[in-house]
């Protein structure tokens, strides 16, 4: 069945971004299952004319009712299913969660279905709220986004010969072992990153990582983020 271009719609999704204009109008960037990224308008929402309260905050998951017009879509109602409100009392974890929202808002194509991204995002937030280390979760989130799109470098095997890696040198979007990169400078330990990226969630500890491990994970995360360029 072909959906009408205009008319009322209901979509399941999450708020990625919230803007309030000088006139007090709210604009929400939402990621919807089956529809991808959409902007929804809520005229007067910032002045209290429409009472949706905290349901318009980023990280709110629910069922969104809106009217799709010719040029804009207007939010009517949000049936909140998951608010991740506990994260708002966890400043460091919240910073990372909002950073993921910003990343998705900048890299995802407008009004193009990206349903494979949604469970990666949801379960990363679940684990973050369940007090897994935010630096480890940040690496895990990015690597799994890249994996969905076939651009995640292996953190356990050489990108050239397939040999086992404990540390690697970054080159052309992959990590290379010492044999394939003899004398390579800047070899980076990868065991912690491989663990956080690929292990089952039930094996992730709630203990805070050491400063050195966090620094290592941040380094790996910064390097592999270059593989996002193909999607921007």
C-alpha positions as MATLAB code, in Angstrom:
seq = 'XXXXXXXXXXXXXXXXXXXXXXXXXXXXXXXXXXXXXXXXXXXXXXXXXXXXXXXXXXXXXXXXXXXXXXXXXXXXXXXXXXXXXXXXXXXXXXXXXXXXXXXXXXXXXXXXXXXXXXXXXXXXXXXXXXXXXXXXXXXXXXXXXXXXXXXXXXXXXXXXXXXXXXXXXXXXXXXXXXXXXXXXXXXXXXXXXXXXXXXXXXXXXXXXXXXXXXXXXXXXXXXXXXXXXXXX';
ca = [
       0.000    0.000    0.000;
       1.398    3.386   -1.028;
       1.312    5.939    1.766;
      -0.127    9.382    1.051;
       2.410   12.168    0.772;
       0.403   14.291    3.208;
      -1.714   13.359    6.205;
      -1.573   11.955    9.734;
       1.134    9.491   10.601;
       2.286    7.435   13.617;
       5.899    6.379   13.864;
       8.076    4.706   16.477;
      11.341    6.479   17.100;
      13.585    8.679   19.209;
      14.322   12.378   19.591;
      17.879   13.180   18.479;
      17.856   16.958   18.618;
      15.702   19.785   19.968;
      15.739   23.428   18.878;
      13.710   26.386   20.130;
      13.345   29.441   17.896;
      13.319   33.040   19.219;
       9.548   32.951   18.657;
       9.195   29.966   21.009;
       8.568   27.297   18.374;
      10.124   23.853   18.905;
      11.735   21.780   16.176;
      12.582   18.147   16.847;
      14.889   16.001   14.771;
      13.647   12.431   15.187;
      14.860    9.062   13.969;
      11.920    6.872   12.964;
      11.699    3.179   12.213;
      10.904    2.793    8.528;
      11.293    6.495    7.730;
      14.709    7.584    8.951;
      15.396   11.131   10.095;
      12.571   13.712   10.128;
      12.112   17.232   11.430;
       8.873   17.834   13.357;
       7.540   21.282   14.237;
       5.672   22.217   17.401;
       4.519   25.854   17.071;
       4.440   27.617   20.429;
       5.878   24.581   22.233;
       8.681   26.606   23.782;
       6.220   29.115   25.241;
       4.121   26.493   26.996;
       1.201   26.768   24.563;
       1.445   23.010   23.957;
       2.049   20.818   27.012;
       4.288   17.946   26.017;
       6.844   18.642   28.764;
       9.963   16.522   28.879;
       8.733   14.246   26.109;
      10.376   16.586   23.584;
      13.863   16.135   25.087;
      16.610   14.212   23.237;
      16.829   10.474   24.096;
      13.036   10.152   24.453;
      11.758    7.003   22.696;
       8.105    6.554   21.864;
       5.299    6.617   19.336;
       5.044    9.970   17.553;
       1.797   11.203   16.008;
       2.259   13.996   13.501;
       0.726   15.606   10.455;
       2.924   15.551    7.375;
       2.247   18.628    5.304;
       3.604   19.695    1.957;
       6.624   21.515    3.385;
       6.649   20.706    7.112;
       5.524   18.051    9.552;
       3.673   19.086   12.720;
       3.913   17.114   15.947;
       0.581   16.248   17.571;
       1.415   13.809   20.364;
       4.179   11.620   21.814;
       3.389    8.381   23.604;
       6.576    7.907   25.622;
       7.851    4.339   25.846;
      11.367    4.868   27.237;
      12.812    8.114   28.557;
      16.298    7.145   29.833;
      15.723    9.695   32.561;
      18.311    8.110   34.880;
      21.033    9.180   32.441;
      20.257   12.810   33.264;
      21.648   12.186   36.746;
      24.847   10.686   35.289;
      26.698   13.704   33.821;
      29.579   11.855   32.163;
      27.348    9.187   30.621;
      24.825   11.821   29.515;
      27.584   13.704   27.714;
      28.386   10.621   25.649;
      24.707    9.817   24.972;
      24.056   13.328   23.667;
      27.229   13.052   21.603;
      25.766    9.952   19.934;
      22.590   11.906   19.186;
      24.665   14.643   17.587;
      26.685   12.124   15.554;
      23.555   10.436   14.195;
      21.895   13.778   13.426;
      24.923   14.819   11.380;
      25.618   11.588    9.481;
      22.240    9.985    8.740;
      20.537   10.822    5.428;
      17.268   12.750    5.649;
      14.042   10.727    5.268;
      15.884    7.551    4.334;
      15.233    4.351    6.330;
      18.187    3.279    8.481;
      16.448    0.718   10.687;
      19.657   -1.233   11.244;
      21.025    1.699   13.270;
      18.113    1.881   15.724;
      18.823   -1.253   17.840;
      22.532   -0.364   18.032;
      21.618    3.035   19.456;
      18.936    1.720   21.825;
      21.055   -1.031   23.386;
      24.040    1.294   23.762;
      21.823    3.635   25.788;
      20.493    0.712   27.839;
      24.019   -0.357   28.781;
      25.081    3.212   29.472;
      22.146    3.702   31.829;
      23.035    0.369   33.444;
      26.352    1.967   34.469;
      28.741    0.431   31.965;
      31.828    2.592   31.540;
      30.958    5.443   29.134;
      34.387    5.439   27.483;
      34.082    1.753   26.706;
      30.510    2.219   25.506;
      31.545    5.081   23.232;
      34.019    2.821   21.449;
      31.435    0.022   21.293;
      28.732    2.297   19.853;
      30.912    3.707   17.075;
      32.419    0.354   16.114;
      28.981   -1.277   15.915;
      27.612    1.556   13.791;
      30.520    1.005   11.402;
      29.938   -2.764   11.473;
      26.312   -2.341   10.387;
      27.545   -0.468    7.321;
      30.420   -2.836    6.582;
      33.110   -0.306    7.467;
      34.286   -1.533   10.892;
      37.974   -2.477   10.979;
      38.828   -5.718   12.722;
      40.317   -5.120   16.139;
      41.470   -8.735   16.492;
      42.896   -9.670   13.077;
      45.286   -7.978   10.661;
      43.519   -6.216    7.811;
      46.077   -7.618    5.355;
      47.148  -11.166    6.312;
      44.426  -12.027    8.827;
      46.933  -12.775   11.565;
      45.965  -12.298   15.194;
      46.387   -8.779   16.585;
      47.209   -7.607   20.072;
      48.393   -4.258   18.744;
      48.246   -2.718   15.317;
      49.300    0.104   13.015;
      46.515    2.019   11.264;
      46.720    2.240    7.485;
      44.056    2.779    4.811;
      41.130    2.059    7.104;
      42.447   -1.100    8.776;
      44.859   -2.174   11.491;
      47.996   -4.037   10.374;
      50.126   -6.489   12.345;
      53.888   -5.966   12.843;
      54.659   -8.400    9.979;
      52.566   -6.443    7.466;
      53.797   -3.126    8.781;
      57.458   -3.745    9.652;
      58.968   -0.869   11.526;
      55.556    0.732   11.628;
      55.368    3.624   14.001;
      52.493    4.311   16.346;
      51.459    0.755   17.139;
      48.366    0.830   19.331;
      47.231   -1.827   21.857;
      43.895   -3.228   20.680;
      42.869   -5.897   23.183;
      40.735   -3.596   25.355;
      39.054   -2.083   22.294;
      38.332   -5.535   20.840;
      36.763   -6.602   24.122;
      34.475   -3.574   24.411;
      33.488   -3.657   20.753;
      32.628   -7.320   20.388;
      31.948   -9.026   23.725;
      28.446   -9.998   24.769;
      26.797   -7.291   26.854;
      26.375   -9.573   29.881;
      30.175   -9.760   30.176;
      30.688   -5.999   30.367;
      31.697   -4.929   33.860;
      30.116   -2.003   35.695;
      33.476   -1.076   37.172;
      34.980    2.199   35.995;
      37.965    1.752   33.695;
      41.392    3.060   34.632;
      42.625    6.344   33.204;
      45.110    4.521   30.951;
      42.459    2.179   29.534;
      40.136    5.076   28.862;
      42.936    6.905   27.072;
      43.647    3.825   24.952;
      39.978    3.364   24.021;
      39.681    7.048   23.145;
      42.720    6.748   20.855;
      41.268    3.744   19.017;
      37.862    5.402   18.783;
      39.395    8.566   17.321;
      41.270    6.533   14.701;
      38.401    4.361   13.499;
      36.067    7.362   13.306;
      37.852    8.279   10.058;
      35.897    5.415    8.436;
      32.736    7.483    8.911;
      33.815    9.894    6.176;
      32.314    7.671    3.488;
      28.849    8.168    5.024;
      28.904   11.956    5.400;
];
